Amino acid sequence: MYINIGQHIFLVFFAVFYGAMLIRLGGLHAFPWGFLYEKPQPAFRLLWRLVISIGCFYVLPAFIFGLAFSALSGYPDGPLIDQRVPLVVLSALSAFAPYRLYLMLMIMLRNTPLSFYSREGFDDIITQRHIRPSPSGHTLAFLLFASLLVLDFWIGGAIG
């Protein structure tokens, strides 16, 4: 299978941005593998957080990558230096969409039975990580990062 230059560029930058996004998960305790069997009462909350984390940080990035990578299959061959290269790099920022989705869900569900964290745990995370406790900013950031995928379809010739 032949991978064109646009796909190569996207692959490298998406991998770097995905790694940077995963580093930001440190204080969120998104994957509570070791805590699932310690206390029987919060087991549902821990399991729920684990399921959402797997969806947001493993499944969704793979879907985003596959979608963008296939859209870039139509990347035109030609000189390396053209106006499309910065757009491919910009579209690779879509790797941050799952992180913003997780924060948005974390904040929107905080006062419901589907909350990812206890009230004290949520307050600690918000304070320590300086996360704004309003979902609107995270929603806008998620939409912005997710909308960058449109660039790949435009570059690949699927639209416009």
Contacts in CASP RR format, 6 or more apart in sequence:
PFRMAT RR
TARGET T0000
AUTHOR 0000-0000-0000
METHOD contacts of the structure
MODEL  1
MYINIGQHIFLVFFAVFYGAMLIRLGGLHAFPWGFLYEKPQPAFRLLWRL
VISIGCFYVLPAFIFGLAFSALSGYPDGPLIDQRVPLVVLSALSAFAPYR
LYLMLMIMLRNTPLSFYSREGFDDIITQRHIRPSPSGHTLAFLLFASLLV
LDFWIGGAIG
3 11 0 8 1.000
4 72 0 8 1.000
4 73 0 8 1.000
4 74 0 8 1.000
4 75 0 8 1.000
4 77 0 8 1.000
5 75 0 8 1.000
5 77 0 8 1.000
5 78 0 8 1.000
5 80 0 8 1.000
6 72 0 8 1.000
6 75 0 8 1.000
6 84 0 8 1.000
6 85 0 8 1.000
6 88 0 8 1.000
6 155 0 8 1.000
7 69 0 8 1.000
7 72 0 8 1.000
7 73 0 8 1.000
7 75 0 8 1.000
9 85 0 8 1.000
9 88 0 8 1.000
9 89 0 8 1.000
9 92 0 8 1.000
10 68 0 8 1.000
10 69 0 8 1.000
10 72 0 8 1.000
10 88 0 8 1.000
10 91 0 8 1.000
10 92 0 8 1.000
10 152 0 8 1.000
11 69 0 8 1.000
13 88 0 8 1.000
13 89 0 8 1.000
13 92 0 8 1.000
14 65 0 8 1.000
14 68 0 8 1.000
14 92 0 8 1.000
14 94 0 8 1.000
14 95 0 8 1.000
16 92 0 8 1.000
17 92 0 8 1.000
17 93 0 8 1.000
17 95 0 8 1.000
17 96 0 8 1.000
18 61 0 8 1.000
18 65 0 8 1.000
18 95 0 8 1.000
19 95 0 8 1.000
20 95 0 8 1.000
21 95 0 8 1.000
21 96 0 8 1.000
21 98 0 8 1.000
21 99 0 8 1.000
22 57 0 8 1.000
24 99 0 8 1.000
25 31 0 8 1.000
25 57 0 8 1.000
25 99 0 8 1.000
27 125 0 8 1.000
27 128 0 8 1.000
27 129 0 8 1.000
28 102 0 8 1.000
28 106 0 8 1.000
28 125 0 8 1.000
28 129 0 8 1.000
29 49 0 8 1.000
29 125 0 8 1.000
30 49 0 8 1.000
30 53 0 8 1.000
30 56 0 8 1.000
30 57 0 8 1.000
30 102 0 8 1.000
31 50 0 8 1.000
31 53 0 8 1.000
31 54 0 8 1.000
31 57 0 8 1.000
32 46 0 8 1.000
32 49 0 8 1.000
32 50 0 8 1.000
33 50 0 8 1.000
35 46 0 8 1.000
36 43 0 8 1.000
36 46 0 8 1.000
36 47 0 8 1.000
36 50 0 8 1.000
37 43 0 8 1.000
42 118 0 8 1.000
45 115 0 8 1.000
45 116 0 8 1.000
45 117 0 8 1.000
45 118 0 8 1.000
48 114 0 8 1.000
48 116 0 8 1.000
49 116 0 8 1.000
49 117 0 8 1.000
52 102 0 8 1.000
52 105 0 8 1.000
52 116 0 8 1.000
53 102 0 8 1.000
55 98 0 8 1.000
56 98 0 8 1.000
56 99 0 8 1.000
56 101 0 8 1.000
56 102 0 8 1.000
56 105 0 8 1.000
57 98 0 8 1.000
57 99 0 8 1.000
57 102 0 8 1.000
60 97 0 8 1.000
60 98 0 8 1.000
60 101 0 8 1.000
61 95 0 8 1.000
61 98 0 8 1.000
64 94 0 8 1.000
64 95 0 8 1.000
64 97 0 8 1.000
64 98 0 8 1.000
64 146 0 8 1.000
64 149 0 8 1.000
65 95 0 8 1.000
67 149 0 8 1.000
67 152 0 8 1.000
68 91 0 8 1.000
68 92 0 8 1.000
68 94 0 8 1.000
68 149 0 8 1.000
68 152 0 8 1.000
71 149 0 8 1.000
71 152 0 8 1.000
71 153 0 8 1.000
71 155 0 8 1.000
71 156 0 8 1.000
71 158 0 8 1.000
72 88 0 8 1.000
72 152 0 8 1.000
72 155 0 8 1.000
72 156 0 8 1.000
73 156 0 8 1.000
74 155 0 8 1.000
74 156 0 8 1.000
74 157 0 8 1.000
74 158 0 8 1.000
75 84 0 8 1.000
75 88 0 8 1.000
75 155 0 8 1.000
75 156 0 8 1.000
76 84 0 8 1.000
76 156 0 8 1.000
84 155 0 8 1.000
87 151 0 8 1.000
87 154 0 8 1.000
87 155 0 8 1.000
88 151 0 8 1.000
88 152 0 8 1.000
88 155 0 8 1.000
90 148 0 8 1.000
90 151 0 8 1.000
91 148 0 8 1.000
91 149 0 8 1.000
91 151 0 8 1.000
91 152 0 8 1.000
91 155 0 8 1.000
93 145 0 8 1.000
93 148 0 8 1.000
94 145 0 8 1.000
94 146 0 8 1.000
94 148 0 8 1.000
94 149 0 8 1.000
95 145 0 8 1.000
96 141 0 8 1.000
96 145 0 8 1.000
97 142 0 8 1.000
97 145 0 8 1.000
97 146 0 8 1.000
100 138 0 8 1.000
100 139 0 8 1.000
100 141 0 8 1.000
100 142 0 8 1.000
100 145 0 8 1.000
101 138 0 8 1.000
101 142 0 8 1.000
103 131 0 8 1.000
103 138 0 8 1.000
104 135 0 8 1.000
104 138 0 8 1.000
104 139 0 8 1.000
104 142 0 8 1.000
105 116 0 8 1.000
106 116 0 8 1.000
106 117 0 8 1.000
106 122 0 8 1.000
107 131 0 8 1.000
107 133 0 8 1.000
107 134 0 8 1.000
107 135 0 8 1.000
107 138 0 8 1.000
108 135 0 8 1.000
109 115 0 8 1.000
109 116 0 8 1.000
110 116 0 8 1.000
110 117 0 8 1.000
110 119 0 8 1.000
110 122 0 8 1.000
110 133 0 8 1.000
115 122 0 8 1.000
116 122 0 8 1.000
117 125 0 8 1.000
125 131 0 8 1.000
126 133 0 8 1.000
132 138 0 8 1.000
150 159 0 8 1.000
153 159 0 8 1.000
154 160 0 8 1.000
END
